[in-house]
Every structure is written in C-alpha cells, then in structure tokens.
Amino acid sequence: MARPENRSEAKALSLTLPLETFNYLALLATLGKLGRTENEVATHILVREVYAMHAARFHEMRIPAPPDEAG
C-alpha cells in the first residue's frame, strides 16, 4: 500500500459513504487483500487512484464543452 514513509507526513481525512459502499469495503477487508479494516481498504484505494490520476496528469486535462445544439 502506498503510504508516507513517516506517519507524521500523513493527514487525517473523514469520509461519509453510502451504506452499500461501506459494506463492500467491509467485504474487501474481510478478504484481507487490500487491508485489514474498512479504513485501511479505503485508504489503499484512494491513495492508489490519486497517484494514478497524478501520474496521468489528470489535473491538466480539460473536458471539452458539449457541442452547440442550437441551429
């Protein structure tokens, strides 16, 4: 799991999730592949996705405006 080397570099984050999303995190935690708790699984997935978005330069992408339907 991608984590800061030094825990003092980490910041706490609180999330509110739909029940079925939380239940799926609980299932993944039970399987133990991504972490032992729902929080560890959520952290693993969030960090992985953020690193992937950063590597893909997602922050520099622009979504084109929809085509003009007038006319």
C-alpha positions in Angstrom: 0.0 0.0 0.0 1.3 3.4 -0.8 1.8 5.4 2.4 4.1 8.1 3.6 7.4 6.7 4.9 6.9 8.8 8.1 3.5 8.8 9.6 3.9 12.4 10.7 3.7 13.3 6.9 0.1 11.8 6.8 -3.1 13.9 7.2 -6.4 12.5 8.6 -9.4 12.6 6.3 -13.0 11.7 7.3 -15.4 10.3 4.7 -19.1 9.6 4.6 -20.1 6.8 2.3 -23.3 5.2 1.1 -24.0 2.1 3.2 -23.5 -0.3 0.3 -20.1 1.2 -0.5 -19.1 0.8 3.2 -20.4 -2.8 3.2 -18.3 -3.5 0.1 -15.2 -2.1 1.9 -16.0 -4.4 4.8 -16.1 -7.3 2.4 -12.8 -6.4 1.0 -11.3 -6.0 4.5 -12.7 -9.5 5.4 -10.9 -10.9 2.3 -7.7 -9.1 3.6 -6.3 -8.3 0.2 -6.1 -4.5 0.5 -6.1 -4.0 4.2 -7.5 -5.4 7.5 -10.2 -2.8 8.1 -12.6 -0.8 6.1 -10.5 2.3 6.7 -7.3 0.6 5.5 -9.0 -0.6 2.3 -10.5 2.8 1.6 -7.1 4.4 2.2 -5.4 2.0 -0.1 -7.9 2.5 -2.9 -8.0 6.3 -2.5 -4.2 6.7 -2.5 -3.8 4.3 -5.5 -6.3 6.3 -7.5 -4.9 9.7 -6.6 -1.4 8.5 -7.6 -2.7 7.2 -10.9 -4.6 10.4 -11.6 -1.5 12.5 -10.8 0.7 10.3 -13.0 -1.8 10.6 -15.8 -1.7 14.4 -15.4 -5.4 14.4 -14.8 -5.1 17.8 -13.1 -4.1 19.2 -16.5 -6.9 17.6 -18.6 -9.7 19.8 -19.8 -13.1 18.5 -20.5 -14.3 19.9 -23.9 -17.6 21.8 -23.9 -20.6 20.0 -25.3 -21.3 20.7 -28.9 -23.6 23.7 -29.5 -27.0 22.2 -30.2 -28.5 25.5 -31.4 -29.2 25.8 -35.0 
